[in-house]
Amino acid sequence: MSGLEIIAVIISALAVWLTARRNIWCWPVGCVSVLLYARIFFDAKLYSDLLLQLIFFVMQVYGWWSWTRNQSMAKALSETFLEEDKRHIMPQRLSVKGWAIGLMVGTVGSVLLGYVMARFTDAHIPWLDSALTSFSLVAQYWMARKYIANWWLWIAVDIVYVGVYVYKDLQLTAGLYAMFILLATIGLRNWHRELHQHETIAPIGNLAG
């Protein structure tokens, strides 16, 4: 356990909590957390996770842009949602086709990245690390697109990550990912509730118009 890991854990937990609250500040806070963990994973020789953090940084910027753009679209929603917090976004459902494509992309990415890491680096547990990296990217993309399904995938990935970080003697980070599971469950509940409320109110608004 290091001072850097302690700081990274605190900032990462804050980023996930803000995401669960649908607060747009989750993205800039997330940018800081992924850069800190990039250094931690480099030292631990978890190169797939290092690569993941660098890609996450780009996706954090994309998610920030995507959510910011949707703030203007939110003005078309009822005042019920706007009064609660204008920084919040509206979740969306993911189709069965979207699920299939996402899982297929995650699987293909796992194989390709796993081969590279096993063949050309001294990475520890390259295949499992690569699979977690690939599916984490899918979950991150779904989050940026505001799909509720991102939380289900994060829960599954984080459960495995807890075991990986215990094995790598990153106990504090393992504890963080255990907390991520709880936060992801809360985020799943909150996003489902928000979407249900919107779907209930929207037909009423249409009738009134």
Stockholm file with secondary structure:
# STOCKHOLM 1.0

chainA/1-209         MSGLEIIAVIISALAVWLTARRNIWCWPVGCVSVLLYARIFFDAKLYSDLLLQLIFFVMQVYGWWSWTRNQSMAKALSETFLEEDKRHIMPQRLSVKGWAIGLMVGTVGSVLLGYVMARFTDAHIPWLDSALTSFSLVAQYWMARKYIANWWLWIAVDIVYVGVYVYKDLQLTAGLYAMFILLATIGLRNWHRELHQHETIAPIGNLAG
#=GR chainA/1-209 SS CCHHHHHHHHHHHHHHHHHHTTCTTHHHHHHHHHHHHHHHHHHTTCHHHHHHHHHHHHHHHHHHHHHHHHHHHHTTSCHHHHHHCTTCCCCBCCCHHHHHHHHHHHHHHHHHHHHHHHHHSCCSSHHHHHHHHHHHHHHHHHHHTTBTHHHHHHHHHHHHHHHHHHHTTCHHHHHHHHHHHHHHHHHHHHHHHHHHHHHHHHHHHHHHC
#=GC SS_cons         CCHHHHHHHHHHHHHHHHHHTTCTTHHHHHHHHHHHHHHHHHHTTCHHHHHHHHHHHHHHHHHHHHHHHHHHHHTTSCHHHHHHCTTCCCCBCCCHHHHHHHHHHHHHHHHHHHHHHHHHSCCSSHHHHHHHHHHHHHHHHHHHTTBTHHHHHHHHHHHHHHHHHHHTTCHHHHHHHHHHHHHHHHHHHHHHHHHHHHHHHHHHHHHHC
//
